[in-house]
Amino acid sequence: MTFHKGQRVEIFKKSDDEGWDSYMDEYVGLHGIITDPDTSINDPDALVEISLDQKGTHRFPQDCLKILEV
């Protein structure tokens, strides 16, 4: 799956990636906007920067993200 800047996404599950920390569990179910999809690398293991609604900006592994339809 390819992510693009400005897409709305949901953190829909905990990630199996080593980049997932236990504090991130509280973000499951939240929505946000991709601010840095890391498209220059386009590495499926790269973290994606998401601006979460009312929770600030964080980096998440791609396997926990789901694109929301507009």
Backbone as JSON, one array per atom type, in Angstrom:
{
  "sequence": "MTFHKGQRVEIFKKSDDEGWDSYMDEYVGLHGIITDPDTSINDPDALVEISLDQKGTHRFPQDCLKILEV",
  "N": [[0.85, -1.18, 0.0], [0.56, 2.19, -0.83], [1.22, 5.27, 0.65], [0.17, 8.7, 0.8], [0.93, 12.16, 1.18], [-1.34, 14.05, 3.09], [-3.45, 12.26, 3.09], [-6.21, 10.8, 4.84], [-6.06, 8.71, 7.61], [-6.47, 5.76, 9.67], [-5.35, 4.52, 12.77], [-5.5, 1.37, 13.0], [-4.85, -1.02, 14.25], [-2.61, -2.71, 16.56], [0.85, -2.72, 15.8], [3.08, -5.17, 14.41], [5.63, -4.49, 14.05], [9.0, -3.66, 15.04], [9.24, -1.0, 15.6], [7.06, -0.24, 17.02], [5.93, 0.95, 20.05], [4.91, 0.35, 23.45], [3.45, 2.51, 24.52], [2.09, 3.42, 22.34], [-0.2, 1.97, 22.08], [-2.44, 3.3, 23.05], [-3.21, 4.87, 20.94], [-4.52, 3.37, 19.06], [-7.29, 3.12, 16.97], [-7.59, 5.82, 16.58], [-7.8, 8.69, 14.37], [-6.08, 10.41, 11.72], [-3.94, 12.61, 9.74], [-1.71, 12.05, 7.09], [1.48, 13.37, 7.2], [4.1, 13.06, 6.48], [4.91, 10.81, 4.28], [7.19, 9.44, 3.59], [7.93, 9.0, 0.91], [10.12, 9.17, -0.75], [11.84, 7.14, -0.11], [10.15, 4.96, -0.06], [9.83, 2.57, 1.37], [8.43, -0.28, 2.67], [8.77, -0.88, 5.34], [9.36, 1.48, 6.55], [8.74, 4.18, 8.83], [5.77, 6.13, 9.07], [4.84, 9.48, 9.19], [2.29, 10.85, 11.09], [-0.24, 13.19, 11.7], [-2.13, 13.19, 14.33], [-5.57, 13.55, 15.18], [-6.04, 15.95, 17.54], [-3.96, 14.92, 19.1], [-1.33, 15.39, 18.49], [1.74, 14.99, 16.53], [3.07, 11.99, 15.3], [5.19, 9.13, 14.6], [4.49, 6.18, 12.82], [4.54, 2.62, 12.22], [3.87, 1.17, 9.0], [2.14, -1.04, 8.83], [0.07, -0.79, 10.62], [-1.69, 1.02, 9.75], [-4.63, 2.27, 8.12], [-6.15, 3.43, 5.23], [-8.57, 5.97, 5.09], [-11.63, 6.45, 3.48], [-12.68, 9.35, 1.75]],
  "CA": [[0.0, 0.0, 0.0], [1.32, 3.44, -0.9], [0.61, 6.38, 1.36], [0.46, 10.0, 0.23], [0.73, 13.29, 2.08], [-2.7, 14.59, 3.11], [-4.46, 11.21, 3.21], [-6.75, 10.51, 6.17], [-5.82, 7.31, 7.98], [-6.82, 5.3, 11.01], [-4.47, 3.55, 13.41], [-6.56, 0.39, 13.21], [-4.42, -2.16, 15.06], [-1.23, -2.68, 17.03], [1.78, -3.17, 14.78], [4.05, -6.21, 14.75], [6.93, -3.9, 13.77], [9.79, -3.31, 16.22], [9.08, 0.43, 15.84], [5.86, -0.02, 17.85], [6.18, 0.99, 21.49], [3.69, 0.07, 24.21], [2.64, 3.72, 24.71], [1.3, 3.63, 21.12], [-1.46, 1.23, 22.2], [-3.53, 4.24, 23.3], [-3.56, 5.53, 19.69], [-5.32, 2.48, 18.21], [-8.65, 3.61, 16.78], [-7.6, 7.24, 16.29], [-7.66, 9.11, 12.98], [-5.15, 11.51, 11.5], [-3.56, 12.96, 8.37], [-0.31, 11.78, 6.79], [2.26, 14.59, 6.96], [5.35, 12.65, 5.83], [4.76, 9.4, 3.94], [8.49, 8.87, 3.29], [7.81, 8.5, -0.46], [11.41, 9.11, -1.45], [12.4, 5.82, 0.17], [9.09, 4.01, -0.4], [10.17, 1.34, 2.06], [7.26, -0.71, 3.44], [9.1, -0.94, 6.77], [9.63, 2.83, 7.05], [7.69, 4.79, 9.64], [5.02, 7.18, 8.41], [4.5, 10.54, 10.14], [0.85, 11.11, 11.11], [-0.74, 14.2, 12.62], [-3.36, 12.64, 14.89], [-6.56, 14.53, 15.63], [-5.93, 16.41, 18.92], [-2.96, 14.14, 19.84], [0.01, 15.72, 18.03], [2.32, 14.28, 15.39], [3.84, 10.81, 15.7], [5.59, 8.24, 13.5], [3.92, 4.85, 12.99], [4.81, 1.62, 11.19], [2.82, 1.17, 7.99], [1.19, -2.15, 8.93], [-1.02, -0.49, 11.54], [-2.47, 2.12, 9.15], [-5.67, 1.99, 7.14], [-6.59, 4.64, 4.57], [-9.99, 6.24, 5.21], [-12.25, 7.06, 2.29], [-13.16, 10.72, 2.0]],
  "C": [[0.9, 1.24, 0.0], [0.55, 4.55, -0.21], [1.07, 7.69, 0.74], [0.17, 11.09, 1.25], [-0.71, 13.81, 1.95], [-3.78, 13.53, 3.23], [-4.91, 11.07, 4.66], [-6.55, 9.03, 6.43], [-6.33, 7.04, 9.39], [-5.7, 4.39, 11.5], [-5.41, 2.42, 13.81], [-6.14, -0.83, 14.0], [-3.01, -1.9, 15.59], [-0.35, -3.25, 15.93], [2.65, -4.3, 15.32], [5.48, -5.71, 14.57], [7.66, -3.55, 15.06], [9.72, -1.82, 16.54], [7.87, 0.76, 16.7], [6.26, -0.09, 19.31], [4.86, 0.85, 22.23], [2.83, 1.32, 24.42], [1.75, 3.99, 23.5], [-0.04, 2.91, 21.17], [-2.65, 2.18, 22.37], [-4.0, 4.94, 22.02], [-4.38, 4.66, 18.75], [-6.76, 2.98, 18.17], [-8.72, 5.09, 16.45], [-7.37, 7.51, 14.81], [-6.68, 10.26, 12.89], [-4.87, 11.71, 10.03], [-2.07, 12.68, 8.19], [0.4, 13.1, 6.47], [3.59, 14.28, 6.3], [5.28, 11.16, 5.53], [6.08, 8.7, 3.62], [8.5, 8.27, 1.89], [9.14, 8.43, -1.19], [12.08, 7.76, -1.25], [11.43, 4.73, -0.29], [9.38, 2.62, 0.15], [8.98, 0.91, 2.91], [7.51, -0.79, 4.94], [9.35, 0.43, 7.38], [8.44, 3.34, 7.86], [7.07, 5.95, 8.87], [4.63, 8.21, 9.47], [3.02, 10.91, 9.97], [0.56, 12.21, 12.12], [-2.1, 13.71, 13.1], [-4.28, 13.75, 15.37], [-6.41, 14.75, 17.14], [-4.91, 15.63, 19.75], [-1.53, 14.41, 19.38], [0.47, 14.86, 16.87], [3.24, 13.18, 15.88], [4.2, 10.01, 14.46], [5.11, 6.82, 13.82], [4.4, 3.9, 11.9], [3.62, 1.53, 10.23], [1.78, 0.07, 8.18], [0.03, -1.89, 9.89], [-1.97, 0.56, 10.97], [-3.48, 1.62, 8.13], [-6.13, 3.32, 6.57], [-8.1, 4.78, 4.72], [-10.5, 6.88, 3.93], [-12.8, 8.42, 2.65], [-14.62, 10.84, 1.67]]
}
